[in-house]
């Protein structure tokens, strides 16, 4: 090892230019912009925790540098990144990798907060920052020995977001490496915040990584140093967090040539990503066999190691107390799909959580252990069996799910998703503004200053 991998990643982030990006990486970056802003806007109007987070961000005072989306007004860049980052993942509707974990909800709020504070950051520069940071996130995510212990969205998001923020500020290779090292001070959070119930942290955790990344880039710009052996040192992140289990060669393969964020996925339903194959299987079974909810006797969900956490303790998972808990409850999510013929933002409102029809159906969702559904690489494909009251049985795997690599969401589908999100904002966007925002996102590389996009949304 001639040098720690952090320097290889920093070099790529600092050197990335729009003109050298593959077209697919450019498209993914632009789609992630639209998708993340939509998720933030929807959370501002539907998630109770959002208003409390924004209140905390505003109480500190300071320079009005960057917009707090949905609620309006400005705050110092660090606090705007915190507020927008907290909202970005609130609905569990944000982008994800095929291996799971969320990049955009950390890196997008950090990058845009600094871009707005500085001004004059072009669309091409922002696309480069996003594509490079997405690539770093994916290279780390799919090449470490994850044991479902650390929350990778936080651990990796802090560093990749620091990379995006560094690119926006125009930091050189050395200072970008310092920023990533400083950002690692916010690389924390175990999966218990995901598996547990009753906590707001599951929804707002990206605020901490976005805030930390923004602060890290600003500190590195001032000349503060990071950790030169951050990833591979004696007590480096790979050894401490992943037991030394990582694939260095794969992390470096075609680094700076292939930008792996090109495979980023976008959700059609606001629930934990691994549930989507189950949702799709249930929806298709109901449709294919012309079933009505009242005909369903039980719904069997075949669950692996991770999905067991979404199903136990079964009693509380069937009747979640909050929207955050409901989005991680496989019985409740499947009950919504069977009863409603879809899963939408409104299905997790305080009123909807008490829907007697959905709660009764959730009582009939039965998890069935199946080791074939264990999470060993990419998100496993769920399998659902519906048994009717007259004794018929129908079974299906959730393949070719909308939003998956086999059926990715196109621009029209993302525009429709954004439309629904923007209308749910604390300050709903008009149809004309929505159309303008979508157009700006599709032509993002033409922007001379990305603040134009922020203003159109905020």
N, C-alpha and C positions, 0 to 999 in steps of 0.2 A: 504494500500500500504506500504509494508515493505521497498521497495527500488524502485528507478526509473527503468523503463524497460531498460534503456541504459546499466545497469549493467548485466541484464540477457543476453542481446544480446552480450555484450563484453565477457562474460564468454564463451558463445557458440563459438564465433569466435576464441578466444584464445585456447580453448580446442579441437576444431575439428581436427581430424586426418584422414588421407586417409583410414586407415584400417577400420574405423567405418562408412564410407560413404556408402549409398545405391548405388548399381551399376548405377541406372538411374541418380543420381546426378553426379557421376563421368563422365558418358557419356556426360551429358549436359555441364559440365565444359570444357571438351575437345573440344566439338563441338563449344562452344562459343569462345575458343581460335582461332580456325581456321577461324571461321566466322568473328570475329572482326578484325583480322589481314588482312583478305581479303578486308574488307570494307575500312580499312586505306589505303592499297595499291592502291585500285581503286580511292579513293578520291585524292591521291597525283597526279595522272595523269589526272584527269578530272574536278576537282573543282578549279576554279581560286582563291578562297579565301585561299586554302591550302598553296600555295606558300607564300602568304603574312603573314600568321600565322607563318610559319616556319622561315621566315625572322626575325620576331619579336623575336622568341625563340632564334635564333642564335646571335642576336645583343648584348645580355646581356653578352656574353662570359662565362667564368667560366670553371670548370672542365668538361672534356669530359667523361661523365659517362654512358650515355644511348643513344641508337640509335634512330634517327629520321627516321621512316620508309618511304620508297618510295624515299626520297631525299638523304638518306645516311648521314654519318657524325654523330657526337655525341654532346650532350649538357648536362648540369647538369640535374640530374634526374627530378627535378621539371619542368624544361622547356621542356624536352623530353616528359613528361607526358602531358603537356599542348598541345604541337604540335600534338602528336599522338591522344590525346583525341579529339581535334578539328576535326581531319580528320575522326575519327571513326564514327561520326554521320553525316558527311557532305552529304552523299548520301541517308540518311534515309533508309539504307539497313541493319542496325545492329540488333542484337537480341532484343526481346521484351517479356514481360510477356503476358499471355492470357488476362490480364486486361488492357493492354497498358503500355506504359512507357519503357524506355531502361536502362538496368543495365550495360551491357558489355562495352559500350562506355566510361563509367566513370571508372569502376573498373579495367578493363584490362590494359589500359595505365599506371595507377598508380602502379599496382602490378608489371608489367613487368619492368617499369623504375627502381624501387628499386631493383628488383631481379638482373637486369643486373649490376647496380651500386655496389651491394654487392658481387655478384658472389656466386657460390656454392649452389644456391637454386634449390632443386630437383623438378622434375615433380610432385611427390606426394605432396610435400609441396604447390606448386602452385595450384594444383587441390583442395586441402583443403581450401586454401585461397579463391579461386573463388567460390566454392560450399557454403561456409559459408556466403560470402558476397551476393551471389545471393539469398540465403535463407532470409537474413535480408531484402533485397530490396523487395522481394515478400510479406513477412509478413507485412511490412509497407504499401506497395502499395494497397493491397486488403482489408485492415482493417482500413482505415481512411476515413473520410467523405469528399471526394474530390468534389469540386464544380466547376471544370474546371476553377480554378482561378490561382493556382500555377502550374508551370511546374514541375511535380513530378520527371521527370528524373534528373533534377538538384537538387531539394530539397532532395530527397532520395538518389540519386547517390553520393552526396558528403559524406554522412555518411557511406553508404555501401562500397564505395571505400576506405574510411579511414580504415574500418575494414579489407578489403583485404590487404591493404598496411601494416597494423599492423601485420597481420599474417605472411606476408613475412619477416618482420623484427624480428619476434619471440617475440613480446611484450607480457607481461603477461596480466592477466585480467584487472588489474587496469589501466595500461598504454593504453590498447586497448580502455577502456571506455574514457580515456582522449583524445585519438586520435579522436574518434567519436565526442566528444564534440567540439574539435578544428575544425574538419571538418565541423561542422554545421555553422561555420562562412561563409562558401561558399554555404550554402543551400539557394539559392535565385533564382529569375527569375520567372516572371509571365507568364501565357499563352498568353499574348499579343505578346511575341516574336514568338509564333507559329501562332497565328491568324493574325497578322499584315503582311504587305508585304514590300518588298524593303530592308530588313535587312539581313546581313550575319549571325547574331547571331543565327537564327533558325538552321543553319547547324553546327555551331562551338561551341554551348553551352557546350558540354561535356568536352571541353578543360578546362573550368574553374573548374568544379567539380573534374576532374582528377588531375589538378594542386593543388587544395586545399587539396585533400585527401593525396597526396604525401607529401606536406608540413606538414599536420597535424600529420602524422605518425612520421615524422622526429622530429617534435617538442615534441611529447609525449615521444619519445625515449630519448630525452635530459632531460626529467623530468618536462616539462611544463604541467600544469593541464588544464583540460577541464571544463565541467559543470556537476556536479553530479546529478542534477535534470533536465537534458536536455529535456527530452520528456514529463514528467508529472508534472513539477513544476508549480508554480503560473503563470509564464509567459513562460511555456515550449512550445516546438514546437507543440504539439498536440493542445494546447489551442489557441495559436496565429495563427497557419496556418490552423487548421481544426475546429475551433470553439469548441474544446473539444470533437469532434466526433471521437471516435476510439474504437475498440473492443479489450480490453486488454486480455481477455480470449483467443480469437482466435490467437492473436499474440504469446501467450505462449504455445498453444496446441502442444505437442510433439516437442517442441523446442529442438534442439540437437539430435533429432531422425529422424524426417522427414525433408529432405532438399528440400524445395519447388522450388528451382531453377531447379529441375529435369523436370519441365514443361515448361522450356524456349522454345520460338519459334524462328524459323529462316525464313527470308523472301526470297521468290523467285523473288520478284520484288522490285526495288529501289524506293519506294514511301511510304508515311505515312501508317501505318499498317491498319488503319480503312478503307482504300480504297481497300484493297485486296479482300474483299468479292464482291465489285462492279466490280473490274477487272475480277475476276473469272466468275461472272455471265455474263458479257458482252462477254467474250471470248467463254464461253460455248454456249451462244445463237447464236453467229455467226457461230460456228462450227456445232452445232446440226441441224441448219436449212439451212446450206450451203449458208449463206449470204455473199455478197460482200459489201465493204464500200459504193460504189455508189448506192446501193439499199436502204440505210438507210435514212429515212426522218427525224427521230429524235430519241434521246435516252433519256428516262425518268429515272432519278435516284431518288429513294424515300429516302429522307434525314431526319434524326433526328436532335437533338439540335447541336451536335458537327459537323455533316456533313454540316449544314447550313453555319458554319464558313468557310468551304472549298469551298463554292459555291457563296459567296457574298463578295464584290460587283461583280456581275455576269460578267460584262464587262471585268474587269481586270483578273478575274479568268479564263475566256475563252482564254485570250491572256497574259499569265504570262511573266513578264519581265526578270526573272532569273530562273535558275534551282531550286534554293531553293524554290521559290514561286510555280513553276510548280509542285513540288512534293507534295504540299499541295492543289493543285487545282483539285477538283473532275471532273469538266468538261474537263480539259485538259488531265488528266490521262485516263479518259474513252475514249476520242477521240483517244489517242495513242493506247489503247487496240483494239478498233474497226478497226482502219486503219492499224495497224501493226501486229495484231494477237498475241501480246505479249507486254511486257513493259521491256525495258532494260536500262542499263546505258547510252548507246549512244543516247537514245531517249530524253535525257535532255541536250544535248550539245547546245552550243549557236546557231549552225546551225539548229539543230532539232527544237528548239523553234520557228523558223520562217517557218517551213514546212507548205505550204499553204493548203495541204490536211488535216493535223491535225487541223489547225486553223479553217478551214471551218467546220470540223466535230464538234469541240468544240462549235461552234455557234449553233449547233443543239442538244446539250446536255441541257436538261431542268431539274432543280431540282424541285421535288415535295415534299412538306412537309408531313411528316408521323411521328407522335409521337411514333409509335411502334418501330421506329429506334433510339429512344433516347438512349444515353449511360448511363445505370443505373448500370452496373456491368462489365461483360466481354464485349469486343468489340462487338457491335451489328452486325447482319448479314444484309448486304445490299441487296436491291432488285432493279432490273433493268428491264425496259420494252423497247423493240426496236420496233418501228413502221416503216414499209417500205413504199416506195413511192407508191406502188400499194395497200396500205391500210391494209396490214396484220399486226398483232400485236403479239409479242412473249414476254413472261415475265418469269423471273427466279430469285430465291434467290441464293445468293452466298454461298452455303453450301459446306462442304468438300473441303475447299480451300487448295491448296498446302501450306504447312508451318503452318497449323492450328493444333489444338490438334487432329482433326479427320484424318489429313493426314500430319503428321510431315515429314520434310525433313530427309532423311536417309544420311548415310555417302557418298554414291555415288553422291547424289544430291548436298550435300554440297561441295564435291570435285569439281564438275562441276562449281558451283558458284564461288569457290575460283579461279579456273582456269581462268574464265572470268575476275575476279577482278585483279588477279596478272598480267595478260597480259595488263591491262589498266593502270598499275602503271607508275609513272614518270620514273622509271627504271624497265622496264618489266622483269619479271622472265622467264627464259627458261622453256621449258616443263620438262626437267630433274629436275630442281630446284623445280618446282611446285609439281611434283610427290614426291620428297623428303620431302617437307614441309607437304604434306598431310599425308605421312607415319609417320612423327614425331608426328603430332597431334593425329593420331589414336593410337599411342603407347606412348603417352605423359608421362605416369606414369613411363616409363623406363628411362627417362632422368635423368642424374646425375646433370646437370646444365641446366636450361631452357634458358640460354644465347645461347645455341646451336640452339634452335628454332628461336630466334630473328635473329641470324646471317644468318640462312638459308633464312629468309624472307627479311632482310635488306641489 
